[in-house]
Amino acid sequence: MSFLLSTSFSILIIAVIFIVAGVLHFVKPKVYMRIMPKYIPNHKAMVYISGVFEILGGIGFLVSTTRNFAGWGLILLLFAVFPANMHMFWAMYKKRGFTVGTWLALLRLPLQFLLMYWIYWASISS
C-alpha cells in the first residue's frame, strides 16, 4: 500500500495521465471540441495546442530536472481548461438534468483541484 502513496508511483501515474490525455486530443479531437465554450476561438487548434502541452508536461514530469517546471505548467494547464469542464457540466445538466454522466462531470470539478495538489506534492516531494 505504501507504494501507491510513494512519490515515484505518483510521478509515473501523473505522467501517464497527461501523456495519454494529450494523445487523445489528437486521436479524438471532436470529443474535446464539443466541451469547449463558444467564446474560445479556434476550437480545433486549441485542442491540439492543449494536447501538445499535456504530452510535454507529462514527459517533463518524468525527468527530475524538469519536473518542477512541468508540474507548474500542468497546474496552470488545469486552471486553463477548467472553464471547459465547467461548460461540459453545465451543458449536460441543462440538456438532461442530473444523470450519471452529469454527476461524473460535476465530480470532475473538485477532482481537478485535487489533481493540482497531487502534481504539486509529487513535484516538491521528489
KOLTOR-612937 format. One record per residue (C-alpha): residue number from 1; residue in three letters; y, x, z. Coordinates in Angstrom, 3 decimals, padded with zeros to 6 digits, m for minus. Layout:
BEGIN
    i   aa        yy        xx        zz
  NUM  ala         Y         X         Z
...
REM end
This chain:
BEGIN
    i   aa        yy        xx        zz
    1  met   000.000   000.000   000.000
    2  ser   002.424   002.829   000.721
    3  phe   002.016   003.961  m002.901
    4  leu   003.520   000.644  m004.024
    5  leu   006.620   001.417  m001.970
    6  ser   006.847   005.059  m002.986
    7  thr   009.806   006.398  m004.888
    8  ser   007.593   007.819  m007.655
    9  phe   005.942   004.448  m008.262
   10  ser   009.321   002.697  m008.210
   11  ile   010.762   005.161  m010.733
   12  leu   007.831   004.608  m013.077
   13  ile   007.904   000.811  m012.810
   14  ile   011.687   000.599  m013.262
   15  ala   011.498   002.866  m016.317
   16  val   008.678   000.832  m017.849
   17  ile   010.516  m002.456  m017.212
   18  phe   013.601  m001.248  m019.074
   19  ile   011.812   000.556  m021.890
   20  val   009.616  m002.478  m022.611
   21  ala   012.585  m004.866  m022.343
   22  gly   014.601  m002.631  m024.671
   23  val   011.827  m002.502  m027.260
   24  leu   011.531  m006.297  m027.100
   25  his   015.201  m006.527  m028.127
   26  phe   014.122  m005.093  m031.497
   27  val   010.793  m006.914  m031.762
   28  lys   012.101  m010.375  m030.772
   29  pro   015.921  m010.288  m031.170
   30  lys   016.217  m014.054  m031.670
   31  val   014.922  m014.685  m028.137
   32  tyr   017.822  m012.664  m026.737
   33  met   020.399  m014.052  m029.175
   34  arg   019.601  m017.616  m028.063
   35  ile   020.557  m016.929  m024.453
   36  met   023.909  m015.324  m025.237
   37  pro   027.092  m017.259  m024.511
   38  lys   029.045  m018.295  m027.612
   39  tyr   032.112  m016.279  m026.564
   40  ile   030.234  m012.995  m027.028
   41  pro   030.742  m011.794  m030.622
   42  asn   028.111  m010.372  m032.971
   43  his   025.040  m011.554  m031.085
   44  lys   022.545  m009.560  m033.131
   45  ala   024.493  m006.313  m032.777
   46  met   024.921  m006.885  m029.034
   47  val   021.184  m007.488  m028.636
   48  tyr   020.400  m004.240  m030.437
   49  ile   023.052  m002.288  m028.508
   50  ser   021.779  m003.564  m025.159
   51  gly   018.214  m002.773  m026.281
   52  val   019.183   000.825  m027.064
   53  phe   020.835   001.205  m023.651
   54  glu   017.814  m000.276  m021.871
   55  ile   015.479   002.174  m023.633
   56  leu   017.774   005.146  m022.988
   57  gly   018.263   004.074  m019.374
   58  gly   014.523   003.743  m018.838
   59  ile   013.832   007.147  m020.364
   60  gly   016.723   008.711  m018.443
   61  phe   015.385   007.225  m015.223
   62  leu   012.145   009.166  m015.687
   63  val   013.975   012.525  m015.805
   64  ser   015.097   013.816  m012.413
   65  thr   018.260   015.483  m013.757
   66  thr   019.472   012.279  m015.450
   67  arg   018.056   009.701  m013.008
   68  asn   021.244   009.118  m011.037
   69  phe   023.363   008.711  m014.176
   70  ala   020.729   006.483  m015.799
   71  gly   020.447   004.435  m012.605
   72  trp   024.158   003.694  m012.553
   73  gly   024.008   002.897  m016.248
   74  leu   021.177   000.424  m015.711
   75  ile   023.024  m001.202  m012.812
   76  leu   026.123  m001.607  m014.994
   77  leu   023.963  m002.998  m017.794
   78  leu   022.506  m005.585  m015.427
   79  phe   026.034  m006.629  m014.450
   80  ala   026.968  m006.847  m018.140
   81  val   024.044  m009.107  m019.072
   82  phe   024.387  m011.333  m016.004
   83  pro   026.609  m013.852  m017.864
   84  ala   023.888  m014.305  m020.490
   85  asn   021.339  m015.008  m017.759
   86  met   023.728  m017.494  m016.132
   87  his   024.255  m019.129  m019.518
   88  met   020.493  m019.332  m020.067
   89  phe   020.002  m021.114  m016.744
   90  trp   022.919  m023.485  m017.262
   91  ala   021.867  m024.400  m020.828
   92  met   018.290  m025.064  m019.698
   93  tyr   019.490  m027.163  m016.764
   94  lys   021.838  m029.260  m018.907
   95  lys   019.113  m029.835  m021.503
   96  arg   016.098  m030.524  m019.240
   97  gly   017.195  m030.676  m015.618
   98  phe   015.039  m028.827  m013.121
   99  thr   011.764  m027.801  m014.728
  100  val   009.535  m024.828  m014.004
  101  gly   011.419  m022.852  m016.650
  102  thr   014.774  m023.821  m015.204
  103  trp   013.682  m022.802  m011.716
  104  leu   012.464  m019.448  m013.074
  105  ala   015.791  m018.908  m014.835
  106  leu   017.602  m019.727  m011.589
  107  leu   015.386  m017.398  m009.531
  108  arg   016.037  m014.633  m012.034
  109  leu   019.706  m014.524  m011.000
  110  pro   019.285  m013.248  m007.414
  111  leu   016.325  m011.127  m008.520
  112  gln   018.678  m009.301  m010.836
  113  phe   020.703  m008.170  m007.808
  114  leu   017.503  m007.078  m006.058
  115  leu   016.623  m005.070  m009.163
  116  met   020.051  m003.430  m008.997
  117  tyr   019.410  m002.438  m005.391
  118  trp   015.905  m001.187  m006.245
  119  ile   017.342   001.002  m009.003
  120  tyr   019.988   002.328  m006.611
  121  trp   017.404   003.008  m003.891
  122  ala   014.975   004.749  m006.266
  123  ser   017.665   006.943  m007.781
  124  ile   019.094   008.131  m004.439
  125  ser   015.670   008.464  m002.785
  126  ser   014.307   010.874  m005.380
REM end
